Amino acid sequence: MSEGELDDEAETITIYELLERSAESALEFQRADGSFPPGRNYTYDEPETPVRTTSHWTVTLSEVYDITGKEKYREAAEAAVEYLLGDEVRPHGYTYYCRDASGKDHCNGLIGQAYPIRALAYAGPILERRDAIETAEEVFTVHPFDAELGLWERVEIDGEKLSFDRTLNHQILFAAGSSKLASESDIVADRITSFLDRLPANMELRSDGLLRHYVRPSPTDVVKTVFRSSRHWLLLLNEAVFHYYSRSAERRKKEIGYQPVNLKGLAQLRLQFPEHSVWSNETIRTAIEAFDANECTDVSYGSTTPGMSFSLAEYAFSADPDRITSLIEMDLDDQLDHESYLLTSDTVSDFDQSASISLLVELPEYDVCVGP
């Protein structure tokens, strides 16, 4: 078969059509309580609750309802929202119960909370659910924010404060997931603004622009913070292990995998806070421009959809339509099931992978090739 004949068979649809086809298939496995089957944390192979997958599908279903006006998507989105508002997922009324891994917190740090906050903040206005927006604000404000340091603390599901989340992508994605609330709440807007003010000082880059995995506030700021409260002593550990991780090939591999995750979060923040001065900061610009999506395809760590993550960064910072669609198609070529239009994976849970289509709701109605 000639190359021209292959091109003739390739199907081109819009991102909106792709979202609807994927959502249509997802309706078949939404459960009676509104949730979606849980996945597993693919980096550490730990069981998760349905919070993450349900949060992602809440965003997609709400967006597809907003696009199409079809009642079946509204009903499915409403059911997912009801699940996320239920007592089962916030058993003590504080943070979401996201994982059950021995020796680890149940809240899954800030990242576990970022997804349901994003879901409720996204779905609330579309579905006219003020209770969804208020719950998202409540979970956001439960997390103490240190304005001097520019970082949030983790909070366990029973309300126990667990000190700062030291993982950079967790801090970025918590801010990004909460950013749609900024128009609803001055507290949210002020804290995210302070976070962005301090972000360059809390980030560390390798010489080639690769973002380090952990936040790295200045030693002076760390000492002052630990002096104010000894429970933040883990910040001192960052400094102690910094040079060890600088020489670790495995840590570098992990950081490469998480580069698109960090860029995705920065892109979401840029879309909501476009005028903030941080976007002209040299550290931020270097991180954005340093790596190509093809360098970040090891799904043992980080993003399982690096092309889509980079496409959002491209949209937020450069807006080259051809580049954006080619990045999306990089993932679709390997992951899209052409019968269900769900994303699949050989290495991670299909429930996790299919739910990640929600990333595309941030993008305009570009055409993408989904053909074989």
C-alpha positions as CSV (number, residue, x, y, z in Angstrom):
1,M,0.0,0.0,0.0
2,S,1.4,3.4,-0.9
3,E,2.1,6.2,1.5
4,G,-0.7,8.2,-0.1
5,E,-3.2,5.5,0.4
6,L,-2.2,5.2,4.1
7,D,-2.7,9.0,4.5
8,D,-6.2,8.7,2.9
9,E,-7.2,6.2,5.6
10,A,-6.0,8.3,8.5
11,E,-8.9,10.0,10.3
12,T,-8.8,13.6,11.4
13,I,-11.1,14.8,14.1
14,T,-11.2,17.7,16.5
15,I,-10.0,17.6,20.1
16,Y,-13.6,18.1,21.1
17,E,-14.7,15.1,19.1
18,L,-12.0,13.0,20.6
19,L,-13.1,14.1,24.1
20,E,-16.7,13.2,23.3
21,R,-15.9,9.8,21.9
22,S,-13.7,9.0,24.9
23,A,-16.4,10.2,27.3
24,E,-19.0,8.0,25.5
25,S,-16.9,4.9,26.2
26,A,-16.2,5.9,29.8
27,L,-20.0,6.0,30.5
28,E,-19.9,2.2,30.2
29,F,-17.6,1.7,33.2
30,Q,-18.8,4.5,35.5
31,R,-20.1,2.8,38.6
32,A,-23.4,3.1,40.4
33,D,-22.0,5.5,43.0
34,G,-20.7,7.9,40.3
35,S,-17.1,6.8,40.7
36,F,-14.8,5.3,38.2
37,P,-12.6,2.2,38.8
38,P,-9.4,3.1,40.6
39,G,-5.9,2.7,39.1
40,R,-2.6,2.2,40.7
41,N,0.3,4.6,41.3
42,Y,2.5,3.4,38.5
43,T,5.7,4.8,39.9
44,Y,5.5,2.9,43.1
45,D,2.8,0.3,42.2
46,E,0.5,1.3,45.1
47,P,-3.2,0.9,45.2
48,E,-5.3,4.0,44.9
49,T,-8.9,4.9,45.7
50,P,-11.2,6.0,42.9
51,V,-10.6,9.7,43.7
52,R,-7.9,10.3,41.0
53,T,-9.7,8.6,38.1
54,T,-13.1,10.0,39.1
55,S,-11.6,13.5,39.3
56,H,-10.2,13.3,35.8
57,W,-13.4,12.0,34.3
58,T,-15.4,14.6,36.2
59,V,-13.5,17.3,34.2
60,T,-13.9,15.5,30.9
61,L,-17.6,14.8,31.3
62,S,-18.3,18.3,32.4
63,E,-16.4,19.7,29.4
64,V,-18.2,17.4,27.0
65,Y,-21.5,18.4,28.4
66,D,-20.6,22.0,28.0
67,I,-19.6,21.4,24.4
68,T,-22.5,19.2,23.3
69,G,-25.4,20.0,25.8
70,K,-26.2,16.3,25.9
71,E,-28.0,15.3,29.0
72,K,-26.2,11.9,29.4
73,Y,-22.9,13.7,30.0
74,R,-24.5,16.1,32.5
75,E,-26.0,13.2,34.4
76,A,-22.7,11.4,34.5
77,A,-20.8,14.5,35.5
78,E,-23.3,15.2,38.3
79,A,-22.9,11.6,39.6
80,A,-19.2,11.9,39.6
81,V,-19.4,15.2,41.5
82,E,-21.8,13.7,44.1
83,Y,-19.2,11.0,44.7
84,L,-16.5,13.5,45.2
85,L,-18.7,15.4,47.7
86,G,-19.5,12.2,49.7
87,D,-18.4,11.3,53.2
88,E,-16.6,8.2,51.9
89,V,-13.9,10.1,50.1
90,R,-13.4,12.7,52.9
91,P,-14.2,10.5,55.9
92,H,-13.1,13.1,58.5
93,G,-14.1,16.3,56.6
94,Y,-10.6,17.4,55.9
95,T,-8.7,16.0,52.9
96,Y,-9.4,13.3,50.3
97,Y,-8.6,9.7,51.0
98,C,-6.5,8.9,48.0
99,R,-4.3,5.9,48.8
100,D,-3.8,3.0,51.2
101,A,-0.1,2.3,51.1
102,S,1.8,1.0,54.2
103,G,3.9,3.6,55.9
104,K,2.6,6.5,53.7
105,D,0.0,9.2,54.2
106,H,-3.5,8.5,52.9
107,C,-3.9,12.0,51.4
108,N,-1.1,11.3,48.9
109,G,0.6,14.6,49.7
110,L,-0.6,17.7,47.8
111,I,-0.9,15.8,44.5
112,G,-3.7,13.6,45.8
113,Q,-5.7,16.7,46.6
114,A,-4.9,18.6,43.5
115,Y,-7.0,16.4,41.3
116,P,-10.4,16.6,43.2
117,I,-9.9,20.3,43.7
118,R,-9.4,20.8,40.0
119,A,-12.4,18.6,39.2
120,L,-14.8,20.4,41.5
121,A,-13.5,23.8,40.4
122,Y,-13.9,22.9,36.8
123,A,-17.3,21.2,37.0
124,G,-18.9,23.6,39.5
125,P,-19.5,26.5,37.1
126,I,-20.6,24.3,34.2
127,L,-23.1,22.3,36.3
128,E,-24.0,25.3,38.4
129,R,-23.0,23.5,41.5
130,R,-22.0,26.0,44.1
131,D,-21.5,23.2,46.6
132,A,-18.7,21.8,44.4
133,I,-16.9,25.1,44.3
134,E,-17.3,25.6,48.0
135,T,-15.9,22.2,48.8
136,A,-12.9,22.8,46.5
137,E,-12.2,26.0,48.4
138,E,-12.6,24.3,51.7
139,V,-10.1,21.6,50.8
140,F,-7.7,24.2,49.4
141,T,-7.8,26.3,52.6
142,V,-7.3,23.3,54.9
143,H,-3.7,23.2,53.7
144,P,-1.5,25.7,55.6
145,F,0.5,28.0,53.3
146,D,3.7,29.6,54.4
147,A,3.8,33.0,52.6
148,E,7.4,33.6,53.5
149,L,8.5,30.3,52.1
150,G,5.9,30.1,49.3
151,L,5.0,26.4,50.0
152,W,2.0,24.4,51.1
153,E,1.9,21.8,53.8
154,R,0.4,18.3,53.5
155,V,-2.6,17.5,55.6
156,E,-3.7,14.0,56.4
157,I,-7.3,12.9,56.0
158,D,-7.9,13.3,59.8
159,G,-6.6,16.9,59.7
160,E,-3.1,16.2,61.0
161,K,-0.6,18.6,59.6
162,L,2.3,16.8,58.0
163,S,4.7,19.6,57.2
164,F,5.6,20.8,53.7
165,D,5.3,18.6,50.6
166,R,8.9,18.6,49.3
167,T,8.1,17.3,45.8
168,L,8.2,20.2,43.3
169,N,5.6,18.8,40.9
170,H,3.2,18.3,43.9
171,Q,3.5,22.0,44.8
172,I,3.1,23.1,41.2
173,L,0.1,20.8,40.4
174,F,-1.6,21.8,43.7
175,A,-1.4,25.4,42.7
176,A,-2.4,24.6,39.1
177,G,-5.4,22.4,40.1
178,S,-6.6,25.1,42.4
179,S,-6.0,28.0,40.0
180,K,-9.6,28.0,38.6
181,L,-10.8,28.9,42.0
182,A,-8.9,32.2,41.9
183,S,-11.8,34.0,40.3
184,E,-14.0,32.7,43.1
185,S,-11.8,33.4,46.1
186,D,-9.4,36.1,47.1
187,I,-7.6,33.7,49.5
188,V,-6.9,31.3,46.6
189,A,-5.8,34.1,44.3
190,D,-3.5,35.6,46.9
191,R,-1.9,32.3,47.9
192,I,-1.2,31.2,44.4
193,T,0.2,34.6,43.6
194,S,2.5,34.3,46.5
195,F,3.5,30.8,45.4
196,L,4.4,32.1,42.0
197,D,6.3,35.0,43.5
198,R,8.5,32.6,45.4
199,L,8.6,29.8,42.8
200,P,12.0,30.7,41.1
201,A,13.6,30.7,44.5
202,N,12.2,27.3,45.4
203,M,13.2,25.6,42.1
204,E,16.6,24.2,41.3
205,L,17.7,23.4,37.7
206,R,20.4,21.1,36.5
207,S,22.9,22.7,34.1
208,D,20.8,21.5,31.1
209,G,17.5,23.0,32.3
210,L,16.2,19.8,34.0
211,L,14.1,20.6,37.0
212,R,15.2,18.9,40.3
213,H,12.6,16.7,41.9
214,Y,12.5,18.4,45.2
215,V,11.9,22.0,46.1
216,R,15.1,23.7,47.3
217,P,14.4,26.9,49.3
218,S,17.5,28.9,50.2
219,P,19.4,27.5,53.3
220,T,18.6,30.7,55.2
221,D,14.9,30.4,54.5
222,V,15.0,26.7,55.6
223,V,16.8,27.5,58.9
224,K,14.3,30.2,59.7
225,T,11.3,28.0,58.9
226,V,12.7,25.1,61.0
227,F,13.4,27.5,63.9
228,R,9.8,28.7,63.8
229,S,8.5,25.1,63.9
230,S,10.7,22.0,64.5
231,R,8.2,19.8,62.7
232,H,9.5,21.1,59.5
233,W,12.9,19.5,60.1
234,L,12.6,17.5,56.9
235,L,13.4,20.6,54.9
236,L,16.9,20.2,56.3
237,L,17.1,16.8,54.7
238,N,16.7,18.4,51.3
239,E,20.0,20.2,51.7
240,A,21.7,17.1,53.2
241,V,20.9,14.9,50.2
242,F,21.1,17.5,47.5
243,H,24.7,16.7,46.4
244,Y,24.1,12.9,46.6
245,Y,21.1,13.1,44.2
246,S,23.2,15.4,41.9
247,R,25.3,12.4,41.1
248,S,22.5,9.8,40.9
249,A,21.7,8.5,37.4
250,E,18.4,7.1,38.7
251,R,17.4,10.4,40.1
252,R,18.2,12.1,36.8
253,K,16.0,9.6,35.0
254,K,13.2,10.3,37.4
255,E,13.5,14.0,36.9
256,I,13.4,13.6,33.1
257,G,10.2,11.7,33.4
258,Y,8.6,14.4,35.6
259,Q,9.7,17.3,33.4
260,P,6.5,17.2,31.4
261,V,4.5,16.9,34.6
262,N,6.0,20.1,35.9
263,L,5.6,21.9,32.5
264,K,1.9,20.9,32.4
265,G,1.3,22.5,35.8
266,L,3.2,25.6,34.8
267,A,1.1,25.9,31.7
268,Q,-2.1,25.6,33.6
269,L,-0.9,28.3,35.9
270,R,0.1,30.5,33.0
271,L,-3.4,30.2,31.5
272,Q,-5.0,31.4,34.8
273,F,-2.3,34.0,35.8
274,P,-1.1,35.2,32.4
275,E,0.2,38.6,33.7
276,H,2.4,37.3,36.5
277,S,6.0,38.4,36.2
278,V,7.2,34.8,36.9
279,W,6.8,33.9,33.2
280,S,9.6,36.1,32.2
281,N,11.9,34.7,34.8
282,E,15.1,33.1,33.3
283,T,14.8,30.0,35.5
284,I,11.3,29.3,34.3
285,R,12.0,30.1,30.7
286,T,15.1,27.7,30.7
287,A,13.0,24.9,32.2
288,I,10.3,25.4,29.6
289,E,12.6,25.4,26.6
290,A,15.2,22.9,27.7
291,F,13.7,19.5,26.8
292,D,11.8,17.9,24.0
293,A,8.9,15.6,24.6
294,N,10.7,12.7,22.9
295,E,13.3,12.8,25.7
296,C,10.7,12.3,28.4
297,T,8.9,9.1,27.3
298,D,10.0,6.7,30.0
299,V,6.7,6.0,31.8
300,S,8.5,4.4,34.7
301,Y,8.4,7.9,36.1
302,G,6.3,11.0,35.6
303,S,3.9,11.6,32.8
304,T,2.3,8.8,30.8
305,T,1.2,11.3,28.2
306,P,4.3,13.4,27.7
307,G,3.2,14.7,24.3
308,M,-0.1,16.0,25.7
309,S,1.7,17.6,28.6
310,F,4.2,19.3,26.3
311,S,1.4,20.3,24.0
312,L,-0.3,22.3,26.8
313,A,3.0,24.0,27.6
314,E,3.4,24.8,23.9
315,Y,-0.1,26.3,23.9
316,A,0.4,28.3,27.0
317,F,3.9,29.7,26.2
318,S,4.2,29.6,22.4
319,A,0.9,28.7,20.8
320,D,2.2,27.1,17.6
321,P,-0.9,25.0,16.4
322,D,1.2,22.7,14.2
323,R,3.6,21.9,17.1
324,I,0.7,21.4,19.5
325,T,-1.1,18.9,17.3
326,S,2.0,17.0,16.5
327,L,2.7,16.6,20.2
328,I,-0.8,15.3,20.9
329,E,-0.5,12.9,18.0
330,M,2.7,11.6,19.5
331,D,0.7,10.1,22.3
332,L,-2.3,9.1,20.2
333,D,-0.2,7.1,17.8
334,D,0.9,4.8,20.6
335,Q,-2.0,4.9,23.0
336,L,-5.3,5.5,21.4
337,D,-7.7,2.5,21.0
338,H,-9.4,3.1,17.7
339,E,-12.7,1.4,18.7
340,S,-13.3,3.0,22.1
341,Y,-11.2,6.1,21.6
342,L,-9.8,5.6,25.1
343,L,-6.1,6.0,25.9
344,T,-4.5,2.6,26.8
345,S,-1.1,1.6,28.0
346,D,1.1,-1.6,28.2
347,T,2.8,-0.3,31.3
348,V,0.2,1.4,33.5
349,S,-3.4,0.8,34.5
350,D,-5.8,1.4,31.6
351,F,-8.1,3.1,34.1
352,D,-5.4,5.6,34.9
353,Q,-4.4,6.1,31.3
354,S,-7.8,6.5,29.9
355,A,-8.7,9.2,32.5
356,S,-5.7,11.3,31.6
357,I,-7.5,12.5,28.4
358,S,-8.9,15.2,30.7
359,L,-5.7,17.2,30.0
360,L,-7.0,18.1,26.6
361,V,-9.9,20.2,28.0
362,E,-7.5,23.1,28.3
363,L,-6.9,23.2,24.6
364,P,-8.9,24.8,21.7
365,E,-10.7,22.8,19.0
366,Y,-7.6,21.8,17.1
367,D,-7.7,19.0,14.5
368,V,-5.7,15.8,15.3
369,C,-5.0,12.7,13.3
370,V,-6.4,9.6,15.0
371,G,-6.0,7.2,12.1
372,P,-4.1,4.0,12.2
